[in-house]
Amino acid sequence: MFEVTIGKEGLTHTWQHDFLETTKCVHCSGKALIGFVAFETPSDDSPAIEQDYVCRLHPMTQQSDGLWLHDCCAVAVYFCRNCLFPTALFNEA
């Protein structure tokens, strides 16, 4: 389950350090402003070990098929003032 918080209030909804109000756009290097934060949390009706977290969507392996999340996550979505494309930052518990 995700809790979504719009704007600056969501900057503290994180598993690690607070998200910043702005970040560099990954598309044009412009200034991207916070839009919202989605914070993954356990639901009240199921033990955390059985949750449908994003990290459980794809297997993590030691092989060369790439990286994937290892725990529940928080995602901050920013929108660029120059190109309006989104940039996302995330962290994990």
N, C-alpha and C positions, 0 to 999 in steps of 0.2 A: 504494500500500500504506500502511496506517496501523499505527503502533505505539500501543497503548493502555496507559496507566499509571494505575493506580487511586490516588486520594488525593494527598497532598502531594508525593509523589515525582515526580509528573507536572508540577509547577509550573515546572520548568526545561526541559521539553520544548516549546520554543517557537522561533519564528524571530526573535523580537524580545525585548522585556523579559519577565522571568519573569511568569507569571500570579500573581495574589493568591490567598490561601487563602479569602477570602470576597468576595462582591460583592453589590450591591443586586439583589433580585429584580425582574425586569421586569413581573411580574404584580401583586404586592401591596406592593412596596417593602420587604419584609422582608429578613432576612439570609439569603443563600444560601451554602452551604458547598461546597467543591470535592468533586466526585464522581470524575471522571476526566478525563484529557487524551488526545485522539487527535492524533497527530503524523504528518503525511503525509510519507512518505519515498520515494525511488526504490527500485525493486526491483533486485536484483543481476543479473537476467537481461535487462535492457533499458536502453538509454541514456536518460538523464533527459529528453531532448527528445521521446522517443516515449512517455512515461509517460501513463497514464490518470489524471491528476490531476483533482480536483474542478473546477479552473478550466477544464478542457476539456469539461465537460458541456454548457455553453451558450456561444454566441458572445458576445464582447464587441463592442459596436458604439458608434459615436459618436451614434447616434440616441437617441430618448427612450424606449427600451424597458427602461430600468433599469440598475442596476449588477450586476456579477458579479465574482468573484474573478479576479485576474490572475496568480497564482502558487500554488505549493503552500502548504498552510495547516496551522495547528495550532489545535485547538478545545478549549477548557476547558468542561466541563459542570458546572454547580452545581445543587444542590437546595435549595429554600427551607425553612427551619425553620418557617415559618408555614403556607404553603399546599402545600408539597411539589412545586410545579411547577418544571420545569427552566428555567434561564437559561444561555445559552451566550455565551462570548466567544471571539473568534478573532483571529489575525494571520496575515500572509503572509510568505514569504521575500523 
